[in-house]
């Protein structure tokens, strides 16, 4: 595929894809991408970006990629487009529905498939574009929540090693997520690895103090005390 002119072509395409079910006003695009540029120059740059996109996709489709009418731009609705964000979110809904129906194997598979689609943060190549901040954080939260749901299904089904791997991935994304620390503590305790469970609590304490100047919540501390005291019966009562 022929490349289009600069980063702005990529940004405009991503912006239109994220709003592909409605048309975007020209002024909306100008404000987002060329806020500090004189209006006439900004309009020219938008036109150059759109023209570059259209040319770049000529080898893929004969359809005009971007339509313009009545002062608004939109992706051609006749194009068959698969957006990874939409596929990811659909997979999460499928997994949640299976989980509510207590279909653990179906839920596990659906969560795994959705998680596998998340190959990196949204618009990671444009970290300073303001409009990307909210969807980027929202999708990260959804990913961590999906990992959390998957780990709990695995723990309930006795797949402790899988649960440990998933909890570690949660902490790779958010080291301060205490429920992931507690999950690891429970898993290690279930495997008889009390020392490692205690070390996990100590790591949780350090990372919370250094990162957000906080201490573990009572839930985490109670779990730590139960594990350290070796009470299997009390551990079984804790979530």
BABA-387053 format. One record per residue (C-alpha): x negated, y, z; residue in three letters; residue number from 1. Coordinates in nm, 2 decimals. Layout:
N
+--------+--------+--------+-----+-----+
:   east :  north :     up :  aa :   i :
+--------+--------+--------+-----+-----+
:      X :      Y :      Z : Ala : NUM :
...
+--------+--------+--------+-----+-----+
//
This chain:
239
+--------+--------+--------+-----+-----+
:   east :  north :     up :  aa :   i :
+--------+--------+--------+-----+-----+
:   0.00 :   0.00 :   0.00 : Unk :   1 :
:  -0.13 :   0.35 :  -0.08 : Unk :   2 :
:  -0.19 :   0.56 :   0.23 : Unk :   3 :
:  -0.01 :   0.88 :   0.28 : Unk :   4 :
:  -0.14 :   1.22 :   0.38 : Unk :   5 :
:  -0.27 :   1.23 :   0.74 : Unk :   6 :
:  -0.13 :   1.15 :   1.08 : Unk :   7 :
:   0.18 :   1.36 :   1.02 : Unk :   8 :
:   0.32 :   1.12 :   0.76 : Unk :   9 :
:   0.29 :   0.84 :   1.01 : Unk :  10 :
:   0.45 :   1.05 :   1.28 : Unk :  11 :
:   0.75 :   1.16 :   1.07 : Unk :  12 :
:   0.81 :   0.80 :   0.96 : Unk :  13 :
:   0.80 :   0.67 :   1.31 : Unk :  14 :
:   1.03 :   0.96 :   1.42 : Unk :  15 :
:   1.29 :   0.88 :   1.15 : Unk :  16 :
:   1.27 :   0.51 :   1.23 : Unk :  17 :
:   1.34 :   0.57 :   1.59 : Unk :  18 :
:   1.65 :   0.77 :   1.48 : Unk :  19 :
:   1.74 :   0.57 :   1.17 : Unk :  20 :
:   2.11 :   0.56 :   1.23 : Unk :  21 :
:   2.15 :   0.94 :   1.20 : Unk :  22 :
:   2.00 :   1.22 :   1.00 : Unk :  23 :
:   1.74 :   1.46 :   1.15 : Unk :  24 :
:   1.77 :   1.83 :   1.09 : Unk :  25 :
:   1.48 :   1.99 :   0.91 : Unk :  26 :
:   1.44 :   2.24 :   1.19 : Unk :  27 :
:   1.43 :   1.95 :   1.44 : Unk :  28 :
:   1.13 :   1.80 :   1.26 : Unk :  29 :
:   0.96 :   2.14 :   1.22 : Unk :  30 :
:   1.00 :   2.21 :   1.59 : Unk :  31 :
:   0.86 :   1.87 :   1.68 : Unk :  32 :
:   0.56 :   1.85 :   1.46 : Unk :  33 :
:   0.48 :   2.21 :   1.34 : Unk :  34 :
:   0.60 :   2.42 :   1.63 : Unk :  35 :
:   0.31 :   2.67 :   1.62 : Unk :  36 :
:   0.29 :   2.69 :   1.24 : Unk :  37 :
:   0.47 :   2.97 :   1.05 : Unk :  38 :
:   0.80 :   2.86 :   0.91 : Unk :  39 :
:   0.71 :   2.86 :   0.54 : Unk :  40 :
:   0.39 :   2.67 :   0.60 : Unk :  41 :
:   0.56 :   2.43 :   0.83 : Unk :  42 :
:   0.83 :   2.35 :   0.57 : Unk :  43 :
:   0.56 :   2.29 :   0.31 : Unk :  44 :
:   0.37 :   2.06 :   0.54 : Unk :  45 :
:   0.69 :   1.86 :   0.61 : Unk :  46 :
:   0.75 :   1.83 :   0.23 : Unk :  47 :
:   0.40 :   1.71 :   0.18 : Unk :  48 :
:   0.44 :   1.45 :   0.45 : Unk :  49 :
:   0.77 :   1.33 :   0.31 : Unk :  50 :
:   0.64 :   1.32 :  -0.04 : Unk :  51 :
:   0.34 :   1.12 :   0.07 : Unk :  52 :
:   0.56 :   0.87 :   0.24 : Unk :  53 :
:   0.77 :   0.83 :  -0.07 : Unk :  54 :
:   0.47 :   0.77 :  -0.29 : Unk :  55 :
:   0.31 :   0.53 :  -0.04 : Unk :  56 :
:   0.61 :   0.30 :  -0.05 : Unk :  57 :
:   0.66 :   0.28 :  -0.42 : Unk :  58 :
:   0.48 :  -0.05 :  -0.44 : Unk :  59 :
:   0.72 :  -0.19 :  -0.17 : Unk :  60 :
:   1.05 :  -0.07 :  -0.29 : Unk :  61 :
:   1.20 :   0.13 :  -0.58 : Unk :  62 :
:   1.44 :   0.29 :  -0.34 : Unk :  63 :
:   1.36 :   0.65 :  -0.22 : Unk :  64 :
:   1.23 :   0.59 :   0.13 : Unk :  65 :
:   1.34 :   0.93 :   0.28 : Unk :  66 :
:   1.66 :   1.11 :   0.17 : Unk :  67 :
:   1.72 :   1.48 :   0.21 : Unk :  68 :
:   2.06 :   1.64 :   0.20 : Unk :  69 :
:   2.23 :   1.93 :   0.36 : Unk :  70 :
:   1.92 :   2.03 :   0.55 : Unk :  71 :
:   1.87 :   1.68 :   0.70 : Unk :  72 :
:   1.63 :   1.40 :   0.65 : Unk :  73 :
:   1.70 :   1.03 :   0.71 : Unk :  74 :
:   1.57 :   0.69 :   0.60 : Unk :  75 :
:   1.75 :   0.55 :   0.30 : Unk :  76 :
:   2.04 :   0.35 :   0.46 : Unk :  77 :
:   2.02 :   0.10 :   0.17 : Unk :  78 :
:   1.67 :  -0.01 :   0.28 : Unk :  79 :
:   1.65 :  -0.34 :   0.48 : Unk :  80 :
:   1.44 :  -0.24 :   0.77 : Unk :  81 :
:   1.33 :  -0.44 :   1.07 : Unk :  82 :
:   1.21 :  -0.23 :   1.37 : Unk :  83 :
:   1.01 :  -0.41 :   1.63 : Unk :  84 :
:   1.15 :  -0.20 :   1.91 : Unk :  85 :
:   1.50 :  -0.30 :   1.82 : Unk :  86 :
:   1.40 :  -0.67 :   1.79 : Unk :  87 :
:   1.23 :  -0.65 :   2.13 : Unk :  88 :
:   1.54 :  -0.50 :   2.29 : Unk :  89 :
:   1.77 :  -0.74 :   2.13 : Unk :  90 :
:   1.56 :  -1.03 :   2.26 : Unk :  91 :
:   1.58 :  -0.89 :   2.61 : Unk :  92 :
:   1.96 :  -0.87 :   2.59 : Unk :  93 :
:   1.97 :  -1.23 :   2.46 : Unk :  94 :
:   1.74 :  -1.34 :   2.75 : Unk :  95 :
:   1.95 :  -1.16 :   3.01 : Unk :  96 :
:   2.27 :  -1.31 :   2.88 : Unk :  97 :
:   2.12 :  -1.66 :   2.90 : Unk :  98 :
:   1.99 :  -1.59 :   3.25 : Unk :  99 :
:   2.33 :  -1.47 :   3.37 : Unk : 100 :
:   2.47 :  -1.80 :   3.23 : Unk : 101 :
:   2.21 :  -1.99 :   3.44 : Unk : 102 :
:   2.06 :  -2.13 :   3.12 : Unk : 103 :
:   1.70 :  -2.11 :   3.24 : Unk : 104 :
:   1.53 :  -2.28 :   2.95 : Unk : 105 :
:   1.71 :  -2.06 :   2.69 : Unk : 106 :
:   1.64 :  -1.75 :   2.90 : Unk : 107 :
:   1.27 :  -1.85 :   2.94 : Unk : 108 :
:   1.23 :  -1.89 :   2.57 : Unk : 109 :
:   1.41 :  -1.57 :   2.49 : Unk : 110 :
:   1.20 :  -1.37 :   2.74 : Unk : 111 :
:   0.88 :  -1.53 :   2.60 : Unk : 112 :
:   0.97 :  -1.44 :   2.25 : Unk : 113 :
:   1.06 :  -1.08 :   2.34 : Unk : 114 :
:   0.74 :  -1.04 :   2.54 : Unk : 115 :
:   0.53 :  -1.17 :   2.25 : Unk : 116 :
:   0.67 :  -0.89 :   2.03 : Unk : 117 :
:   0.51 :  -0.63 :   2.26 : Unk : 118 :
:   0.17 :  -0.60 :   2.10 : Unk : 119 :
:   0.09 :  -0.26 :   2.24 : Unk : 120 :
:   0.25 :   0.06 :   2.38 : Unk : 121 :
:   0.49 :   0.26 :   2.16 : Unk : 122 :
:   0.31 :   0.51 :   1.94 : Unk : 123 :
:  -0.02 :   0.43 :   2.11 : Unk : 124 :
:  -0.20 :   0.61 :   1.83 : Unk : 125 :
:  -0.02 :   0.93 :   1.90 : Unk : 126 :
:  -0.04 :   0.96 :   2.28 : Unk : 127 :
:   0.00 :   1.34 :   2.29 : Unk : 128 :
:   0.32 :   1.37 :   2.08 : Unk : 129 :
:   0.57 :   1.48 :   2.34 : Unk : 130 :
:   0.87 :   1.29 :   2.19 : Unk : 131 :
:   0.69 :   0.96 :   2.23 : Unk : 132 :
:   0.64 :   0.98 :   2.60 : Unk : 133 :
:   0.99 :   0.88 :   2.71 : Unk : 134 :
:   1.03 :   0.58 :   2.48 : Unk : 135 :
:   0.68 :   0.47 :   2.56 : Unk : 136 :
:   0.74 :   0.46 :   2.93 : Unk : 137 :
:   1.09 :   0.32 :   2.89 : Unk : 138 :
:   0.96 :   0.03 :   2.68 : Unk : 139 :
:   0.68 :  -0.04 :   2.93 : Unk : 140 :
:   0.93 :  -0.06 :   3.21 : Unk : 141 :
:   1.14 :  -0.30 :   3.01 : Unk : 142 :
:   0.83 :  -0.51 :   2.94 : Unk : 143 :
:   0.74 :  -0.53 :   3.31 : Unk : 144 :
:   1.10 :  -0.61 :   3.40 : Unk : 145 :
:   1.11 :  -0.89 :   3.14 : Unk : 146 :
:   0.78 :  -1.03 :   3.29 : Unk : 147 :
:   0.94 :  -1.01 :   3.63 : Unk : 148 :
:   1.25 :  -1.20 :   3.52 : Unk : 149 :
:   1.04 :  -1.46 :   3.35 : Unk : 150 :
:   0.82 :  -1.51 :   3.65 : Unk : 151 :
:   1.12 :  -1.56 :   3.88 : Unk : 152 :
:   1.27 :  -1.82 :   3.65 : Unk : 153 :
:   0.94 :  -2.00 :   3.64 : Unk : 154 :
:   0.91 :  -1.99 :   4.02 : Unk : 155 :
:   1.26 :  -2.12 :   4.06 : Unk : 156 :
:   1.18 :  -2.41 :   3.83 : Unk : 157 :
:   0.86 :  -2.49 :   4.00 : Unk : 158 :
:   0.63 :  -2.37 :   3.72 : Unk : 159 :
:   0.40 :  -2.20 :   3.96 : Unk : 160 :
:   0.09 :  -2.17 :   3.73 : Unk : 161 :
:   0.31 :  -2.00 :   3.47 : Unk : 162 :
:   0.45 :  -1.77 :   3.73 : Unk : 163 :
:   0.10 :  -1.68 :   3.84 : Unk : 164 :
:  -0.01 :  -1.59 :   3.49 : Unk : 165 :
:   0.30 :  -1.38 :   3.43 : Unk : 166 :
:   0.26 :  -1.19 :   3.76 : Unk : 167 :
:  -0.10 :  -1.11 :   3.67 : Unk : 168 :
:   0.01 :  -0.96 :   3.35 : Unk : 169 :
:   0.26 :  -0.75 :   3.54 : Unk : 170 :
:  -0.02 :  -0.62 :   3.75 : Unk : 171 :
:  -0.24 :  -0.55 :   3.45 : Unk : 172 :
:   0.04 :  -0.31 :   3.34 : Unk : 173 :
:   0.12 :  -0.17 :   3.68 : Unk : 174 :
:  -0.13 :  -0.25 :   3.96 : Unk : 175 :
:   0.09 :  -0.09 :   4.22 : Unk : 176 :
:   0.39 :  -0.31 :   4.16 : Unk : 177 :
:   0.43 :  -0.47 :   4.50 : Unk : 178 :
:   0.69 :  -0.73 :   4.40 : Unk : 179 :
:   0.42 :  -0.88 :   4.17 : Unk : 180 :
:   0.17 :  -0.89 :   4.45 : Unk : 181 :
:   0.43 :  -1.07 :   4.67 : Unk : 182 :
:   0.51 :  -1.31 :   4.39 : Unk : 183 :
:   0.14 :  -1.40 :   4.37 : Unk : 184 :
:   0.12 :  -1.44 :   4.74 : Unk : 185 :
:   0.41 :  -1.68 :   4.74 : Unk : 186 :
:   0.27 :  -1.88 :   4.45 : Unk : 187 :
:  -0.07 :  -1.92 :   4.62 : Unk : 188 :
:   0.09 :  -2.01 :   4.95 : Unk : 189 :
:   0.31 :  -2.27 :   4.77 : Unk : 190 :
:  -0.01 :  -2.42 :   4.63 : Unk : 191 :
:  -0.17 :  -2.43 :   4.97 : Unk : 192 :
:  -0.41 :  -2.15 :   4.87 : Unk : 193 :
:  -0.36 :  -1.95 :   5.19 : Unk : 194 :
:  -0.69 :  -1.77 :   5.16 : Unk : 195 :
:  -0.61 :  -1.65 :   4.81 : Unk : 196 :
:  -0.27 :  -1.53 :   4.92 : Unk : 197 :
:  -0.43 :  -1.33 :   5.20 : Unk : 198 :
:  -0.68 :  -1.19 :   4.96 : Unk : 199 :
:  -0.40 :  -1.08 :   4.73 : Unk : 200 :
:  -0.24 :  -0.89 :   5.02 : Unk : 201 :
:  -0.57 :  -0.72 :   5.09 : Unk : 202 :
:  -0.61 :  -0.62 :   4.73 : Unk : 203 :
:  -0.25 :  -0.49 :   4.72 : Unk : 204 :
:  -0.33 :  -0.28 :   5.03 : Unk : 205 :
:  -0.65 :  -0.13 :   4.87 : Unk : 206 :
:  -0.49 :  -0.06 :   4.53 : Unk : 207 :
:  -0.19 :   0.12 :   4.69 : Unk : 208 :
:  -0.42 :   0.33 :   4.91 : Unk : 209 :
:  -0.66 :   0.43 :   4.64 : Unk : 210 :
:  -0.39 :   0.48 :   4.37 : Unk : 211 :
:  -0.10 :   0.64 :   4.54 : Unk : 212 :
:  -0.22 :   0.69 :   4.90 : Unk : 213 :
:   0.05 :   0.45 :   5.04 : Unk : 214 :
:   0.06 :   0.14 :   5.25 : Unk : 215 :
:   0.24 :  -0.19 :   5.17 : Unk : 216 :
:   0.62 :  -0.20 :   5.24 : Unk : 217 :
:   0.75 :  -0.40 :   5.53 : Unk : 218 :
:   0.86 :  -0.68 :   5.29 : Unk : 219 :
:   0.50 :  -0.73 :   5.18 : Unk : 220 :
:   0.36 :  -0.71 :   5.53 : Unk : 221 :
:   0.62 :  -0.96 :   5.67 : Unk : 222 :
:   0.53 :  -1.20 :   5.39 : Unk : 223 :
:   0.16 :  -1.16 :   5.47 : Unk : 224 :
:   0.23 :  -1.23 :   5.84 : Unk : 225 :
:   0.43 :  -1.54 :   5.76 : Unk : 226 :
:   0.17 :  -1.68 :   5.52 : Unk : 227 :
:  -0.12 :  -1.60 :   5.76 : Unk : 228 :
:   0.07 :  -1.78 :   6.05 : Unk : 229 :
:   0.13 :  -2.08 :   5.82 : Unk : 230 :
:   0.50 :  -2.10 :   5.87 : Unk : 231 :
:   0.64 :  -2.29 :   5.57 : Unk : 232 :
:   0.99 :  -2.28 :   5.71 : Unk : 233 :
:   0.98 :  -1.90 :   5.74 : Unk : 234 :
:   0.82 :  -1.86 :   5.40 : Unk : 235 :
:   1.10 :  -2.05 :   5.24 : Unk : 236 :
:   1.35 :  -1.80 :   5.38 : Unk : 237 :
:   1.17 :  -1.50 :   5.22 : Unk : 238 :
:   1.24 :  -1.38 :   4.87 : Unk : 239 :
+--------+--------+--------+-----+-----+
//
